[in-house]
């Protein structure tokens, strides 16, 4: 059986029902519904040829051409669908909810599957995603100079029952010129938005959500504009930690990486750091004097941090001084402070 559903029902059902994305692998790789499994009707090359035939010879010729490709793989489609959904219940979409999903839906329905097709396809899903950042967000941004351990503090806040969205985890990048070290490949910007929205729509907006204070770009992905605007206007809790403690954390976190990768990361900020300082930082890395390298590099990051902080409304910036680099202790202090301020 095949039926059509809207985006709201689709998002509700996907919590318990498998999603099949029948677009090409290239389309799927560019961006997909989180958790969806790719069951492409056409390969990348096949999709290109069918599309070209459609433009040059019309719809009927394109359908016949597509049938030539798909007809040889009918049993493969069913076998792979059964592997994903042995209970024979799936949600499905293509790009616009057109021929590809209808064709695959017919085949799987004929094979005993219960199919729900998304009206408007992945295009409708993306339109829904882009609208998620328009509503006011009840967020607090955690800020602090480089090396303050903000990501680790956010994890402790999460363990303490706070609502947290970890942008750097979703972006697979720690935000600085050194942010890709030790991280998996970054998602496409489209997939980052999809993954972020997947977290966002599940939040309880009667509660505060903690988020790290980030620049617009995190590596090669960007925070959606309206969300970044909300972050810029929200309350900011700044953790003020002595430089020596931050240097110690940076040495702990980065000194194990190969020296050539550390030097390449310094090269990324050479112009902003200054040629002389960049050369000195690389020399310190080569000499395994990672503390010196961190101090040199922090001169740039601390200056950038102070500049960005000045752009915020002073009354929304709350500073907490700390004498420890222990993330758990700092998380507890932040909760206590914000509780007294009536923010939680």
HELIX and SHEET records of a PDB file:
HELIX    1   1 UNK A    7  UNK A   13  1                                   7    
HELIX    2   2 UNK A   25  UNK A   30  1                                   6    
HELIX    3   3 UNK A   44  UNK A   57  1                                  14    
HELIX    4   4 UNK A   59  UNK A   70  1                                  12    
HELIX    5   5 UNK A   71  UNK A   73  5                                   3    
HELIX    6   6 UNK A   74  UNK A   84  1                                  11    
HELIX    7   7 UNK A   99  UNK A  110  1                                  12    
HELIX    8   8 UNK A  121  UNK A  130  1                                  10    
HELIX    9   9 UNK A  150  UNK A  159  1                                  10    
HELIX   10  10 UNK A  167  UNK A  171  1                                   5    
HELIX   11  11 UNK A  189  UNK A  200  1                                  12    
HELIX   12  12 UNK A  225  UNK A  233  1                                   9    
HELIX   13  13 UNK A  243  UNK A  254  1                                  12    
HELIX   14  14 UNK A  259  UNK A  268  1                                  10    
HELIX   15  15 UNK A  270  UNK A  273  1                                   4    
HELIX   16  16 UNK A  275  UNK A  286  1                                  12    
HELIX   17  17 UNK A  290  UNK A  310  1                                  21    
HELIX   18  18 UNK A  314  UNK A  316  5                                   3    
HELIX   19  19 UNK A  327  UNK A  340  1                                  14    
SHEET    1   A 5 UNK A   2  UNK A   5  0                                        
SHEET    2   A 5 UNK A 114  UNK A 118  1                                        
SHEET    3   A 5 UNK A  89  UNK A  93  1                                        
SHEET    4   A 5 UNK A  18  UNK A  21  1                                        
SHEET    5   A 5 UNK A  37  UNK A  38  1                                        
SHEET    1   B 5 UNK A 163  UNK A 165  0                                        
SHEET    2   B 5 UNK A 209  UNK A 212  1                                        
SHEET    3   B 5 UNK A 139  UNK A 144  1                                        
SHEET    4   B 5 UNK A 235  UNK A 241  1                                        
SHEET    5   B 5 UNK A 317  UNK A 322  1                                        
SHEET    1   C 2 UNK A 217  UNK A 218  0                                        
SHEET    2   C 2 UNK A 221  UNK A 222 -1                                        
END                                                                             
